[in-house]
């Protein structure tokens, strides 16, 4: 299952994620990458409000099927974080996690690794950091 997670503390506001997004669907606001959260299908406001079933979940990504979109804007209005925009033709667009690629292009473009395509990577990093700190404390306690 694909996902996109961020570590805002690592963002240096270089905007490479914005420039490399084929959907123009990520923004850096005050050092925080903002993008679609790809809600669980049963809780995704955009998916559940679409009258044409033009939004569906594919491998963890909530995808807008542009050929089915009628441009009503209900999905845009329902999105709690403003992650959906309407293009010049009135068709909805948002992050699709680059579902046809191995990794999202924003992740590949990020020089500081503030964006990751797998929360397991972040969790493993935090676990390693905690393990090292516990080892350091253990050594201190020996004395």
C-alpha positions, 0 to 999 in steps of 0.5 A: 500500500502506497502512502506519503508522510512528511517530517516537517522538521527536515524541510528546508523549503527548497520547493523541489517537491512542488516543482516535481509534482506532475499533479501540481498537488503539493504545497510547502507552507511555512516549512510544512509540506501539505498534500492529500492525506489519502483518507481511508475510503470509508472516511474520505470526504471527497470519495464519499461525496462524488455523485459520479463515482469519479473518485476511488481507492487504488492500493491506498491512494485516493484517485480522481478518474478525470474521464468520469469527473463532471467538474461539480467541485463537491470533492474540492469543497468537502476536502478538509485540508484543501488538497483538491483543485479544479483545473482550467477545464473544471476537472478536479485534481489532487495528489495521486501518490504517483500510483503508476510509479514505484515512488512519488516524484516529490519523495525522489526530489526531496534532498533532505528526506522530509518526504517519505513514501513509507511510514515504516521508514520513519518508524524504523528511524525513530526506533533506531534513535531510541535504541541508540539512546537507550544504549547510551543511558545503559552505559551511563548507568553502569558507572 
